[in-house]
Amino acid sequence: MAKYVIQTDRGAAPQGAYAQGWRAGDFIFVTGTGPVDAKTGKLSGESIEEQTELVISNMESVLAADHATLADVIKVTVHLSDTALFARYNAVYARRFSAPYPVRTTVGSDLRALPGMLIEADCIAYAPQRKPSARKSSPKKKKSKSRRAK
């Protein structure tokens, strides 16, 4: 089973001692991400709708870096600064993910470490690894000692 770190410049960069994502076999684990703009490294969006869009886009970027999509997500955990925001965040979530929806847990959390942050989420995706295509060579041909550049 292959295990390796997934990194991308398209998603929010880690702001601590953690990776953006890991692949372990056919599973991809995406770290908890907030509404942080990948280009500026700063919190972006004032409304729960704007922040939910960015959080999901950040997760999507990490998945895409290893050939997966939101359709591969099987589990999402969401932290809201205020559970009264649930209906508004859920409307964006329902639009960005599609049925059958991933299993999900949504909880209220203290997100004051980044002032203004209303949401943080992580996910797990099931995306079977692509196997490298095997080269077919004719047994009658003699192998060359030099390798051609691809």
N, C-alpha and C positions, 0 to 999 in steps of 0.2 A: 504494500500500500504506500503510495507516494504521499509525502507530507512536505509542504513548503509554504512560505509566506507569499502573500499577494500584495502588491503595492501598485498604486497608480497616482499620477499627478492630477487626474480628473476628479478625484474625490478629496474630501477634507483630509488634510495631513494630520497624523497623530499629534496630540498636544501633551503627550505623556509617554510613559514607558509601555507602549502596546503597539501591535501591528494593525494595519487596516483590515487585513483578512488572512485567513489560513485555509489551505486546502488540505484535507486529510482523506485520502481515498476519493470516494465519489461525493464527499460533502464539502461545502464551502461555508466557513464561519466568518461573518462580517462583524467587525467590532461595533460597539455602540457609537453612533455618530450623531452629532447635533447639527443644527442649521448653520454650518460654517462654510463660507464661500471658499472653494478650492484655490482660487487665484489670490485672494487677499488674506486668507487665514482668519478672517473676522466673522463674527455673528452677522447673519443676513436675514432680513425679513422681520416685520413687526407683528404680523398677524399669525395665528396658528396655521392658517391655510398656507401662507407663504413659507413658513418654517417647515411644515409637513412636506411640501413639495421638494424643498431642498434636502431634507433628511433622506427622503426616498431616492432622490437623484444621486446623493452621495453613496448610498448603499448600492444602487444600480451600477455606479461607476466601478466599484470594487468587484462586483459580480462580473461585469463585462471584461475586466482585465484578465479574467480566467475563463472566458467564453461561456458565461452563464447569463441568465436574464431574470427579471422579476418573476417570470412564469415558473422558474425552477425553485423559488423560495417555498419552503414547507413550514417554517416557524418564524414568527416575528415577536419580539418583546419591545413594548413601547412604554416610555416613561413620560408622563405629562406633569408639568408644574402645577396644574390645576385640573382635576378630573371633570370640572364643569365645561372644559374645552372638548370633551369627548366627541360630541355630535359633529362639531365643525371639523375636527381632525379626521374623524371617521369618513366624512363625505369625500375628502381628498384621497384618503387611503383606498376607499372603494372604487374610485376612478382610476387610480394608478395600478392597483392589483386587479386581477380578474378571477372570476369563478372558475374552478373551485378555489376559494381563498385559502391562504395559508392558515394554520392554527395561529392563534395570537393571544398574548397576555398584555393587558394595558393596566398600568398602575400609576398612582400619584407618587411623585418623587420630589425631593428637594433638589432643584437644578440651579440654585443660586450661585454655584461656582463660576458660571458664565452668565453674568447679569443680562437679563432679557431673554434667556433661553426658555422656550415653552415646551420643547419636545426633544427627546433623544430616543433612538431606536437601534436595535441590532437584528440580525437575521441569520438563519441557517438555510442553505440551499442544497438540494440534491441534484447534482449535475454530473453524470458519469463522465469519467475522464476520456478524452479522445485518445485512441491508440494511434501511434505513429504508423503511417502506411509502410508496409514492408516492400522493399525493392524486389522486383522479380528479375533474376538474371538467368541467362541461358547457361546450362551446365557445359555446353560445348565451347563457349568463349573462354579465352584465356584472360585471367585477371591482370589488369594493368598495375604497375607499381606506383604510378603517379596518380594523384587524385585531382579531379577537375574542380575548379571553384564553382560554386552554385550561385 
